[in-house]
């Protein structure tokens, strides 16, 4: 997450979760409901 938002502003840990949730919703509307997989202690994977 630090590399994604490489700036001095504070980004809460919840920001990534919210954005992934929104992206999943958009992808599901387009027929790609299972396009993002969550991997514990690793992050997210596009399938």
N, C-alpha and C positions, 0 to 999 in steps of 0.2 A: 504494500500500500504506500509506503514511503516513496518508492521509486515512481509510482503512478502520479502522485501529487508532490512533485519535487519543488516545494516552495516553503516559505517561512510561515504560512498560515496554518492554524491548527485545524486539523481534520479529525473528527471523531471516528472511532472504530466503527460506529454504526453507519457512517456515510457509505462505506463500501457495501454493506448488507442491503441498505435501502436501494442503492443503484442497481445491484444485481437483481433484486426483487422486481424493480421496474423493467429491467431488461428482459427478465423471464416472462413477465406479463405481455410485453410487446411481441416477443418471439412466439408465445403461445397463440396470440391472435393471428399470427401469420402461419400457424400450423407446425411450429417447431417447439412443442411443449417441453420436450426433454433435451433441449440443445445445450443446457449448462448443467454440469454435474459438480456437486460439492464434494471435495475430498478433505476430510479432517486433517488438520495440521499441515495441509499443503496449499489449499486455496480452491480455485475454480478451474474447470476444464470445459472447453467448448467441444462438443461431440459432433 
